[in-house]
Amino acid sequence: MANVRLLKVLSLFICLLFSNLSTAADRPPVFIGLDAEFEHATSTSARAIQQGIELAIEEINAAGGVLDGRPLRLLIRDNRSIPARTRTNLLDLLQKPDLVAVFCGKFSPTVLEVLPLVHEHQLIVLDPWAASDNIIDNGYDPNYVFRLSLRDRWAIGSLLRHAEDRGFRRVGFLLPNTSWGRSNQGAIEAYLSSGAPVRNVGVHWFNWDEKPLAPKYRNLVRTGAEAIVLVANEGEGAQLIKEVAQLPKTEQRPILAHWGVTGGDLAALAGEALHQVDFSVVQTFSFVGNRNPRAKRILAALESRYELRNPESVLSPVGLAHAYDLTHILARAIDLAGSTDRPRIRAALEAVRDYDGLVKQYAQPFSPARHEALEPRDLFIARYRKDGALVPLKEGPRRAPPRPPETRLAFRRGDGRGDG
């Protein structure tokens, strides 16, 4: 009789076990989108962002997923850096049940031009790269855009402080004739109006694929520029570097670059010319010299999954690191919201606390008053080594202590300035 009871208990246990396994395997996924510039000829940023999301998803799913066992799954769309394609891609992704958020790529115009669509559909946009101030300062309340990246005002401030530290007081600017360029123009005006010792000797505008760029650079030199601040992506950055390297040394000035140039393999595109000019760039993260245990674990995963064998071989590392941290923060917000309802997740993103990430420690990444997870002190200046590695000027990236949680409840609206 005892044996019969034991067999019944074992049979019940086995049935429950297989029932639970079947249920877990059948649980529907929660979807994250990525709309980025995958087919852009020289871009490496989209792939880096994808890698960061995928590595975070692997960790999250291995730990049980979200919402008591639902796996996260990534849906990828290519916008080829064209805003109209981003609109089409978002409308397509919105048809997917349980789509909770979409990551953007590095091109600010692809985000700025879909802000009305994003807020009409209450679609959460997570920004791991695009830097235009008005992506966050967009005037929408509630705001469905969250950024873990730098913004133009911080980048320009960091570059101009670096110019001041090097003793430069007369600076010229090369800006793209886009909404991103105009965002940087506003950042320049704001910085110089604050009483900074730097003087603007001129701004020259260029169009994408414009050649040559050296005449505009030389005009700034002739007006007395001691350094040139360049806002560009990798194609135009490499072109200018090659042209400047051919100039007489008396006409060469240091180039201080916004980080768009690191969205591709600038070292390969510029070649030896990169080491014949004085070139530096603003960054927020580096694997080189990074002692964070999480960074070491991610490097091991990159080698295993993508055959990237050392820190120097990781292209566009800021995109990878930002996307990785954003994905983990999103997962926490989904669990905090207790559902895939996007308005509830949007509110939960403002309430996530105490995440020890790859880039930094976040006491509270976002709040109702702040949709920027980083801050100016997270920026640093980097240079390219002879082997093509992008390394901080000082050994190792700065890892700032966490910012204390905010208690303000009112969301700060944008200033209403358009980007054209």
C-alpha beads as a LAMMPS data file, in Angstrom:
LAMMPS data file: protein, C-alpha beads

420 atoms
419 bonds

1 atom types
1 bond types

-500.0 500.0 xlo xhi
-500.0 500.0 ylo yhi
-500.0 500.0 zlo zhi

Masses

1 110.0

Atoms # bond

1 1 1 0.000 0.000 0.000
2 1 1 2.852 2.408 0.854
3 1 1 4.500 1.630 -2.497
4 1 1 1.290 2.503 -4.346
5 1 1 1.061 5.866 -2.565
6 1 1 4.741 6.555 -3.339
7 1 1 4.201 5.790 -7.028
8 1 1 1.193 8.150 -7.113
9 1 1 3.224 10.962 -5.531
10 1 1 6.106 10.423 -7.972
11 1 1 3.720 10.349 -10.928
12 1 1 2.099 13.588 -9.790
13 1 1 5.505 15.253 -9.319
14 1 1 6.665 14.190 -12.804
15 1 1 3.437 15.463 -14.377
16 1 1 3.775 18.816 -12.632
17 1 1 7.434 19.088 -13.613
18 1 1 6.787 18.482 -17.314
19 1 1 3.747 20.745 -17.195
20 1 1 5.878 23.601 -15.792
21 1 1 8.623 23.026 -18.360
22 1 1 6.095 23.081 -21.176
23 1 1 4.514 26.253 -19.852
24 1 1 7.898 28.011 -19.571
25 1 1 8.877 26.939 -23.078
26 1 1 5.583 28.169 -24.476
27 1 1 5.570 31.540 -22.755
28 1 1 5.306 34.318 -25.360
29 1 1 8.342 36.549 -25.817
30 1 1 8.508 40.234 -25.038
31 1 1 9.827 42.147 -28.040
32 1 1 12.413 44.927 -28.281
33 1 1 12.991 46.682 -31.600
34 1 1 16.170 48.151 -33.047
35 1 1 15.945 50.644 -35.913
36 1 1 19.426 51.642 -37.062
37 1 1 21.709 52.283 -40.027
38 1 1 22.865 48.719 -40.783
39 1 1 23.388 49.209 -44.529
40 1 1 25.173 52.541 -44.164
41 1 1 28.423 52.064 -46.062
42 1 1 30.914 52.883 -43.296
43 1 1 28.927 52.630 -40.058
44 1 1 29.902 50.248 -37.271
45 1 1 27.633 51.822 -34.652
46 1 1 24.477 49.875 -35.546
47 1 1 26.272 46.566 -35.162
48 1 1 27.779 47.684 -31.844
49 1 1 24.349 48.640 -30.509
50 1 1 22.978 45.276 -31.652
51 1 1 25.801 43.452 -29.852
52 1 1 25.149 45.332 -26.611
53 1 1 21.442 44.501 -26.701
54 1 1 22.065 40.850 -27.580
55 1 1 24.606 40.336 -24.790
56 1 1 22.228 41.868 -22.243
57 1 1 19.291 39.794 -23.527
58 1 1 21.364 36.623 -23.164
59 1 1 22.075 37.456 -19.524
60 1 1 18.488 38.461 -18.777
61 1 1 16.982 35.364 -20.400
62 1 1 19.510 33.076 -18.702
63 1 1 18.385 34.552 -15.383
64 1 1 14.713 33.816 -16.099
65 1 1 13.674 36.550 -18.495
66 1 1 11.070 39.116 -17.482
67 1 1 7.550 38.899 -16.060
68 1 1 8.137 35.518 -14.387
69 1 1 9.781 33.694 -17.226
70 1 1 9.034 35.439 -20.518
71 1 1 12.094 35.744 -22.778
72 1 1 13.168 38.981 -24.405
73 1 1 13.561 38.902 -28.174
74 1 1 15.165 41.456 -30.488
75 1 1 13.595 42.588 -33.788
76 1 1 15.983 44.399 -36.156
77 1 1 15.103 46.899 -38.865
78 1 1 17.464 48.826 -41.163
79 1 1 16.778 52.518 -41.747
80 1 1 19.891 53.175 -43.908
81 1 1 20.095 56.524 -42.063
82 1 1 16.901 57.723 -43.836
83 1 1 14.161 59.191 -41.564
84 1 1 11.362 58.053 -43.916
85 1 1 12.538 54.462 -43.535
86 1 1 12.539 54.850 -39.754
87 1 1 8.885 55.889 -39.919
88 1 1 8.041 52.831 -42.044
89 1 1 10.023 50.558 -39.729
90 1 1 8.317 51.855 -36.586
91 1 1 4.854 51.404 -38.100
92 1 1 5.834 47.831 -38.951
93 1 1 7.205 47.106 -35.483
94 1 1 4.102 48.558 -33.842
95 1 1 2.065 45.713 -35.368
96 1 1 3.928 43.248 -33.155
97 1 1 2.054 42.303 -29.960
98 1 1 4.034 42.896 -26.773
99 1 1 6.520 45.280 -28.382
100 1 1 7.706 47.303 -25.388
101 1 1 10.381 49.637 -26.809
102 1 1 12.548 50.453 -29.813
103 1 1 16.238 51.373 -29.774
104 1 1 17.466 53.989 -32.237
105 1 1 20.850 54.275 -33.944
106 1 1 23.365 57.093 -34.190
107 1 1 21.650 59.487 -36.610
108 1 1 19.698 62.178 -34.759
109 1 1 17.455 63.165 -37.711
110 1 1 15.961 59.663 -37.860
111 1 1 14.737 60.164 -34.289
112 1 1 13.749 63.827 -34.448
113 1 1 11.481 63.365 -37.449
114 1 1 9.440 60.541 -35.901
115 1 1 8.820 62.133 -32.492
116 1 1 5.143 62.888 -33.326
117 1 1 4.602 59.255 -34.391
118 1 1 6.399 57.957 -31.284
119 1 1 4.189 59.930 -28.915
120 1 1 0.990 59.284 -30.871
121 1 1 1.509 55.544 -30.357
122 1 1 3.043 55.821 -26.870
123 1 1 6.119 54.011 -28.142
124 1 1 9.149 54.013 -25.852
125 1 1 12.334 55.012 -27.706
126 1 1 15.651 54.148 -26.084
127 1 1 18.583 56.173 -27.368
128 1 1 22.098 54.684 -26.935
129 1 1 23.874 57.093 -29.304
130 1 1 22.036 59.946 -31.116
131 1 1 23.111 63.187 -29.421
132 1 1 20.820 66.026 -30.519
133 1 1 19.584 67.913 -27.449
134 1 1 16.041 68.099 -28.812
135 1 1 15.648 64.332 -28.871
136 1 1 15.031 64.612 -25.139
137 1 1 14.108 68.306 -24.947
138 1 1 11.209 67.592 -27.281
139 1 1 8.328 69.370 -25.517
140 1 1 6.226 66.207 -25.097
141 1 1 4.658 65.452 -21.728
142 1 1 4.707 62.607 -20.957
143 1 1 7.955 62.056 -22.784
144 1 1 8.467 58.589 -24.298
145 1 1 12.163 59.041 -25.175
146 1 1 14.959 57.996 -22.807
147 1 1 18.664 58.435 -23.526
148 1 1 21.770 56.759 -22.178
149 1 1 24.336 58.650 -24.200
150 1 1 25.888 62.076 -24.338
151 1 1 24.051 65.132 -25.675
152 1 1 25.463 67.827 -27.920
153 1 1 25.641 70.468 -25.215
154 1 1 27.805 68.175 -23.086
155 1 1 30.007 67.141 -26.023
156 1 1 30.665 70.730 -27.087
157 1 1 31.355 71.740 -23.487
158 1 1 33.809 68.887 -23.051
159 1 1 35.642 69.697 -26.300
160 1 1 35.885 73.421 -25.553
161 1 1 37.112 72.810 -22.005
162 1 1 39.747 70.535 -23.505
163 1 1 40.711 73.373 -25.871
164 1 1 40.991 75.728 -22.890
165 1 1 43.134 73.199 -20.997
166 1 1 45.519 73.123 -23.955
167 1 1 45.737 76.916 -24.019
168 1 1 43.630 77.501 -27.144
169 1 1 41.461 80.623 -27.039
170 1 1 40.490 81.064 -30.708
171 1 1 38.444 78.151 -32.050
172 1 1 36.749 77.534 -35.397
173 1 1 33.890 75.129 -36.049
174 1 1 33.008 72.761 -38.903
175 1 1 29.364 71.654 -38.662
176 1 1 27.110 69.490 -40.869
177 1 1 24.161 71.219 -42.521
178 1 1 21.618 69.044 -40.681
179 1 1 19.456 69.159 -37.574
180 1 1 22.403 67.575 -35.732
181 1 1 24.674 70.399 -36.847
182 1 1 22.150 73.021 -35.759
183 1 1 21.828 71.311 -32.385
184 1 1 25.588 71.709 -31.975
185 1 1 25.407 75.334 -33.060
186 1 1 22.969 75.968 -30.210
187 1 1 25.341 74.164 -27.836
188 1 1 28.251 76.333 -28.992
189 1 1 26.276 79.542 -28.493
190 1 1 25.160 78.444 -25.035
191 1 1 28.719 77.575 -23.944
192 1 1 30.282 80.787 -25.250
193 1 1 27.545 82.935 -23.685
194 1 1 28.424 81.526 -20.258
195 1 1 31.578 83.627 -20.015
196 1 1 34.008 81.022 -21.331
197 1 1 37.431 82.374 -22.373
198 1 1 37.191 80.728 -25.805
199 1 1 36.380 82.927 -28.797
200 1 1 34.504 81.663 -31.873
201 1 1 36.435 82.799 -34.970
202 1 1 33.900 81.314 -37.378
203 1 1 31.504 78.521 -38.283
204 1 1 31.598 76.780 -41.656
205 1 1 28.846 74.406 -42.752
206 1 1 29.259 71.365 -44.977
207 1 1 26.895 68.878 -46.599
208 1 1 27.210 65.104 -46.346
209 1 1 29.591 63.768 -49.022
210 1 1 30.893 67.266 -49.758
211 1 1 34.422 67.293 -51.147
212 1 1 36.893 68.776 -50.443
213 1 1 36.603 69.999 -46.853
214 1 1 40.112 71.433 -46.546
215 1 1 39.192 74.859 -48.031
216 1 1 36.744 75.509 -45.204
217 1 1 39.291 74.266 -42.669
218 1 1 41.945 76.589 -44.146
219 1 1 39.566 79.545 -44.071
220 1 1 39.128 79.028 -40.335
221 1 1 42.907 78.829 -39.903
222 1 1 43.314 82.103 -41.820
223 1 1 40.823 83.818 -39.504
224 1 1 43.046 82.905 -36.565
225 1 1 41.716 79.537 -35.342
226 1 1 44.140 77.798 -32.986
227 1 1 42.008 74.628 -32.995
228 1 1 39.082 73.285 -35.016
229 1 1 36.031 71.631 -33.473
230 1 1 34.633 69.091 -35.941
231 1 1 31.094 67.708 -35.792
232 1 1 30.961 64.892 -38.340
233 1 1 30.570 61.183 -38.901
234 1 1 33.344 58.799 -39.875
235 1 1 33.233 59.445 -43.640
236 1 1 33.672 63.192 -43.476
237 1 1 36.033 62.848 -40.517
238 1 1 38.375 60.536 -42.438
239 1 1 38.229 62.780 -45.507
240 1 1 39.184 65.892 -43.529
241 1 1 42.001 64.069 -41.736
242 1 1 43.517 62.953 -45.057
243 1 1 43.241 66.458 -46.490
244 1 1 44.745 68.143 -43.426
245 1 1 47.637 65.659 -43.340
246 1 1 48.646 66.927 -46.804
247 1 1 48.742 70.566 -45.715
248 1 1 51.966 72.307 -44.662
249 1 1 52.569 72.002 -40.933
250 1 1 52.127 75.755 -40.597
251 1 1 48.514 75.380 -41.722
252 1 1 47.638 72.410 -39.535
253 1 1 45.635 72.926 -36.354
254 1 1 44.433 70.367 -33.761
255 1 1 41.066 68.802 -34.566
256 1 1 38.746 68.233 -31.586
257 1 1 35.937 65.953 -32.739
258 1 1 32.419 65.094 -31.645
259 1 1 32.015 61.341 -31.369
260 1 1 30.126 60.768 -34.625
261 1 1 33.498 59.934 -36.185
262 1 1 33.736 56.858 -33.935
263 1 1 30.524 55.422 -35.415
264 1 1 32.704 53.736 -38.035
265 1 1 36.222 52.356 -38.321
266 1 1 37.911 55.760 -38.540
267 1 1 41.406 54.306 -38.158
268 1 1 40.927 52.130 -41.246
269 1 1 39.196 54.888 -43.234
270 1 1 41.814 57.559 -42.497
271 1 1 44.838 55.264 -42.605
272 1 1 48.274 56.606 -41.753
273 1 1 47.003 60.193 -42.076
274 1 1 45.276 59.789 -38.713
275 1 1 48.689 59.737 -37.024
276 1 1 49.974 62.741 -38.958
277 1 1 47.448 65.176 -37.483
278 1 1 46.589 66.228 -33.932
279 1 1 43.217 64.533 -33.509
280 1 1 41.147 63.849 -30.372
281 1 1 37.515 62.898 -29.765
282 1 1 34.995 62.932 -26.927
283 1 1 33.834 59.581 -25.491
284 1 1 31.908 58.117 -22.544
285 1 1 33.239 54.560 -22.333
286 1 1 36.255 52.439 -23.168
287 1 1 37.148 48.806 -22.613
288 1 1 40.846 49.741 -22.705
289 1 1 42.218 49.852 -19.176
290 1 1 38.755 49.183 -17.737
291 1 1 38.936 47.311 -14.420
292 1 1 35.197 46.933 -13.952
293 1 1 34.476 43.167 -13.478
294 1 1 31.402 43.522 -15.677
295 1 1 33.574 44.911 -18.485
296 1 1 35.879 41.900 -18.233
297 1 1 32.884 39.555 -18.385
298 1 1 31.503 41.344 -21.446
299 1 1 34.884 41.159 -23.175
300 1 1 34.894 37.393 -22.612
301 1 1 31.394 37.162 -24.078
302 1 1 32.436 39.274 -27.082
303 1 1 35.325 36.917 -27.754
304 1 1 33.102 33.853 -27.433
305 1 1 30.202 35.138 -29.524
306 1 1 31.740 37.618 -31.970
307 1 1 35.437 36.583 -32.007
308 1 1 36.594 39.986 -30.763
309 1 1 39.826 39.021 -29.064
310 1 1 40.914 42.147 -27.211
311 1 1 39.562 45.488 -25.996
312 1 1 41.199 47.334 -28.891
313 1 1 39.243 45.334 -31.490
314 1 1 35.831 46.513 -30.268
315 1 1 34.560 49.103 -32.751
316 1 1 32.148 51.842 -31.576
317 1 1 32.390 50.675 -27.937
318 1 1 30.151 53.456 -26.610
319 1 1 27.225 52.115 -28.644
320 1 1 27.729 48.613 -27.282
321 1 1 28.083 49.719 -23.663
322 1 1 25.157 52.164 -23.723
323 1 1 22.828 49.647 -25.369
324 1 1 23.853 46.939 -22.895
325 1 1 23.039 49.101 -19.873
326 1 1 19.802 50.398 -21.421
327 1 1 18.576 46.842 -22.044
328 1 1 19.160 45.839 -18.429
329 1 1 17.417 48.999 -17.201
330 1 1 14.481 48.289 -19.526
331 1 1 14.185 44.724 -18.197
332 1 1 14.003 46.028 -14.649
333 1 1 11.324 48.509 -15.691
334 1 1 9.256 45.769 -17.352
335 1 1 9.285 43.729 -14.148
336 1 1 8.535 46.828 -12.100
337 1 1 5.563 47.618 -14.355
338 1 1 4.344 44.022 -14.138
339 1 1 3.125 44.045 -17.743
340 1 1 4.014 44.885 -21.343
341 1 1 1.818 47.978 -21.267
342 1 1 4.062 50.724 -22.625
343 1 1 2.659 53.643 -20.562
344 1 1 3.228 51.601 -17.406
345 1 1 6.771 50.694 -18.495
346 1 1 7.462 54.352 -19.342
347 1 1 6.508 55.310 -15.788
348 1 1 8.557 52.417 -14.392
349 1 1 11.671 53.545 -16.271
350 1 1 11.523 56.721 -14.197
351 1 1 11.467 54.636 -11.008
352 1 1 14.263 52.061 -11.576
353 1 1 16.896 52.300 -8.839
354 1 1 20.377 51.010 -8.066
355 1 1 21.714 49.417 -11.234
356 1 1 25.464 48.711 -11.299
357 1 1 26.082 48.868 -15.023
358 1 1 28.864 48.551 -17.562
359 1 1 29.287 52.301 -18.056
360 1 1 28.734 53.379 -14.446
361 1 1 26.701 52.876 -11.296
362 1 1 23.215 54.333 -11.587
363 1 1 21.451 55.262 -8.367
364 1 1 18.448 56.251 -10.498
365 1 1 19.023 56.219 -14.271
366 1 1 15.893 58.245 -15.071
367 1 1 13.323 60.279 -13.198
368 1 1 10.196 62.257 -14.100
369 1 1 12.430 65.344 -14.267
370 1 1 15.350 63.769 -16.163
371 1 1 15.420 61.406 -19.128
372 1 1 19.232 61.467 -19.439
373 1 1 20.988 58.566 -17.717
374 1 1 24.467 60.059 -18.119
375 1 1 25.787 63.484 -17.159
376 1 1 28.681 65.768 -18.188
377 1 1 31.164 64.262 -15.724
378 1 1 30.874 60.898 -17.540
379 1 1 32.640 62.308 -20.618
380 1 1 36.358 62.137 -21.379
381 1 1 38.709 62.856 -24.275
382 1 1 40.321 59.998 -26.222
383 1 1 42.903 59.557 -28.972
384 1 1 43.733 56.871 -31.527
385 1 1 46.897 54.870 -30.956
386 1 1 49.178 53.704 -33.754
387 1 1 47.443 50.297 -33.711
388 1 1 44.085 51.980 -34.337
389 1 1 42.794 51.552 -30.790
390 1 1 40.786 54.433 -29.328
391 1 1 42.052 55.050 -25.804
392 1 1 41.333 57.617 -23.077
393 1 1 43.954 60.315 -22.622
394 1 1 44.183 59.219 -18.996
395 1 1 44.536 55.542 -18.174
396 1 1 41.104 53.929 -17.942
397 1 1 37.685 55.553 -18.310
398 1 1 36.338 57.534 -15.410
399 1 1 33.714 55.648 -13.442
400 1 1 31.761 58.309 -11.599
401 1 1 30.012 57.570 -8.308
402 1 1 26.244 57.187 -8.598
403 1 1 24.148 60.320 -8.674
404 1 1 21.672 60.433 -5.752
405 1 1 18.041 59.643 -6.654
406 1 1 15.855 62.594 -7.521
407 1 1 12.596 63.365 -5.808
408 1 1 11.211 66.053 -8.127
409 1 1 8.025 65.027 -9.903
410 1 1 7.510 67.702 -12.562
411 1 1 8.900 66.734 -15.981
412 1 1 11.113 69.365 -17.574
413 1 1 9.720 70.359 -20.948
414 1 1 11.926 71.300 -23.863
415 1 1 12.645 74.848 -24.924
416 1 1 10.638 74.466 -28.110
417 1 1 13.525 75.200 -30.478
418 1 1 13.220 73.246 -33.699
419 1 1 16.036 71.480 -35.510
420 1 1 14.784 72.232 -39.002

Bonds

1 1 1 2
2 1 2 3
3 1 3 4
4 1 4 5
5 1 5 6
6 1 6 7
7 1 7 8
8 1 8 9
9 1 9 10
10 1 10 11
11 1 11 12
12 1 12 13
13 1 13 14
14 1 14 15
15 1 15 16
16 1 16 17
17 1 17 18
18 1 18 19
19 1 19 20
20 1 20 21
21 1 21 22
22 1 22 23
23 1 23 24
24 1 24 25
25 1 25 26
26 1 26 27
27 1 27 28
28 1 28 29
29 1 29 30
30 1 30 31
31 1 31 32
32 1 32 33
33 1 33 34
34 1 34 35
35 1 35 36
36 1 36 37
37 1 37 38
38 1 38 39
39 1 39 40
40 1 40 41
41 1 41 42
42 1 42 43
43 1 43 44
44 1 44 45
45 1 45 46
46 1 46 47
47 1 47 48
48 1 48 49
49 1 49 50
50 1 50 51
51 1 51 52
52 1 52 53
53 1 53 54
54 1 54 55
55 1 55 56
56 1 56 57
57 1 57 58
58 1 58 59
59 1 59 60
60 1 60 61
61 1 61 62
62 1 62 63
63 1 63 64
64 1 64 65
65 1 65 66
66 1 66 67
67 1 67 68
68 1 68 69
69 1 69 70
70 1 70 71
71 1 71 72
72 1 72 73
73 1 73 74
74 1 74 75
75 1 75 76
76 1 76 77
77 1 77 78
78 1 78 79
79 1 79 80
80 1 80 81
81 1 81 82
82 1 82 83
83 1 83 84
84 1 84 85
85 1 85 86
86 1 86 87
87 1 87 88
88 1 88 89
89 1 89 90
90 1 90 91
91 1 91 92
92 1 92 93
93 1 93 94
94 1 94 95
95 1 95 96
96 1 96 97
97 1 97 98
98 1 98 99
99 1 99 100
100 1 100 101
101 1 101 102
102 1 102 103
103 1 103 104
104 1 104 105
105 1 105 106
106 1 106 107
107 1 107 108
108 1 108 109
109 1 109 110
110 1 110 111
111 1 111 112
112 1 112 113
113 1 113 114
114 1 114 115
115 1 115 116
116 1 116 117
117 1 117 118
118 1 118 119
119 1 119 120
120 1 120 121
121 1 121 122
122 1 122 123
123 1 123 124
124 1 124 125
125 1 125 126
126 1 126 127
127 1 127 128
128 1 128 129
129 1 129 130
130 1 130 131
131 1 131 132
132 1 132 133
133 1 133 134
134 1 134 135
135 1 135 136
136 1 136 137
137 1 137 138
138 1 138 139
139 1 139 140
140 1 140 141
141 1 141 142
142 1 142 143
143 1 143 144
144 1 144 145
145 1 145 146
146 1 146 147
147 1 147 148
148 1 148 149
149 1 149 150
150 1 150 151
151 1 151 152
152 1 152 153
153 1 153 154
154 1 154 155
155 1 155 156
156 1 156 157
157 1 157 158
158 1 158 159
159 1 159 160
160 1 160 161
161 1 161 162
162 1 162 163
163 1 163 164
164 1 164 165
165 1 165 166
166 1 166 167
167 1 167 168
168 1 168 169
169 1 169 170
170 1 170 171
171 1 171 172
172 1 172 173
173 1 173 174
174 1 174 175
175 1 175 176
176 1 176 177
177 1 177 178
178 1 178 179
179 1 179 180
180 1 180 181
181 1 181 182
182 1 182 183
183 1 183 184
184 1 184 185
185 1 185 186
186 1 186 187
187 1 187 188
188 1 188 189
189 1 189 190
190 1 190 191
191 1 191 192
192 1 192 193
193 1 193 194
194 1 194 195
195 1 195 196
196 1 196 197
197 1 197 198
198 1 198 199
199 1 199 200
200 1 200 201
201 1 201 202
202 1 202 203
203 1 203 204
204 1 204 205
205 1 205 206
206 1 206 207
207 1 207 208
208 1 208 209
209 1 209 210
210 1 210 211
211 1 211 212
212 1 212 213
213 1 213 214
214 1 214 215
215 1 215 216
216 1 216 217
217 1 217 218
218 1 218 219
219 1 219 220
220 1 220 221
221 1 221 222
222 1 222 223
223 1 223 224
224 1 224 225
225 1 225 226
226 1 226 227
227 1 227 228
228 1 228 229
229 1 229 230
230 1 230 231
231 1 231 232
232 1 232 233
233 1 233 234
234 1 234 235
235 1 235 236
236 1 236 237
237 1 237 238
238 1 238 239
239 1 239 240
240 1 240 241
241 1 241 242
242 1 242 243
243 1 243 244
244 1 244 245
245 1 245 246
246 1 246 247
247 1 247 248
248 1 248 249
249 1 249 250
250 1 250 251
251 1 251 252
252 1 252 253
253 1 253 254
254 1 254 255
255 1 255 256
256 1 256 257
257 1 257 258
258 1 258 259
259 1 259 260
260 1 260 261
261 1 261 262
262 1 262 263
263 1 263 264
264 1 264 265
265 1 265 266
266 1 266 267
267 1 267 268
268 1 268 269
269 1 269 270
270 1 270 271
271 1 271 272
272 1 272 273
273 1 273 274
274 1 274 275
275 1 275 276
276 1 276 277
277 1 277 278
278 1 278 279
279 1 279 280
280 1 280 281
281 1 281 282
282 1 282 283
283 1 283 284
284 1 284 285
285 1 285 286
286 1 286 287
287 1 287 288
288 1 288 289
289 1 289 290
290 1 290 291
291 1 291 292
292 1 292 293
293 1 293 294
294 1 294 295
295 1 295 296
296 1 296 297
297 1 297 298
298 1 298 299
299 1 299 300
300 1 300 301
301 1 301 302
302 1 302 303
303 1 303 304
304 1 304 305
305 1 305 306
306 1 306 307
307 1 307 308
308 1 308 309
309 1 309 310
310 1 310 311
311 1 311 312
312 1 312 313
313 1 313 314
314 1 314 315
315 1 315 316
316 1 316 317
317 1 317 318
318 1 318 319
319 1 319 320
320 1 320 321
321 1 321 322
322 1 322 323
323 1 323 324
324 1 324 325
325 1 325 326
326 1 326 327
327 1 327 328
328 1 328 329
329 1 329 330
330 1 330 331
331 1 331 332
332 1 332 333
333 1 333 334
334 1 334 335
335 1 335 336
336 1 336 337
337 1 337 338
338 1 338 339
339 1 339 340
340 1 340 341
341 1 341 342
342 1 342 343
343 1 343 344
344 1 344 345
345 1 345 346
346 1 346 347
347 1 347 348
348 1 348 349
349 1 349 350
350 1 350 351
351 1 351 352
352 1 352 353
353 1 353 354
354 1 354 355
355 1 355 356
356 1 356 357
357 1 357 358
358 1 358 359
359 1 359 360
360 1 360 361
361 1 361 362
362 1 362 363
363 1 363 364
364 1 364 365
365 1 365 366
366 1 366 367
367 1 367 368
368 1 368 369
369 1 369 370
370 1 370 371
371 1 371 372
372 1 372 373
373 1 373 374
374 1 374 375
375 1 375 376
376 1 376 377
377 1 377 378
378 1 378 379
379 1 379 380
380 1 380 381
381 1 381 382
382 1 382 383
383 1 383 384
384 1 384 385
385 1 385 386
386 1 386 387
387 1 387 388
388 1 388 389
389 1 389 390
390 1 390 391
391 1 391 392
392 1 392 393
393 1 393 394
394 1 394 395
395 1 395 396
396 1 396 397
397 1 397 398
398 1 398 399
399 1 399 400
400 1 400 401
401 1 401 402
402 1 402 403
403 1 403 404
404 1 404 405
405 1 405 406
406 1 406 407
407 1 407 408
408 1 408 409
409 1 409 410
410 1 410 411
411 1 411 412
412 1 412 413
413 1 413 414
414 1 414 415
415 1 415 416
416 1 416 417
417 1 417 418
418 1 418 419
419 1 419 420
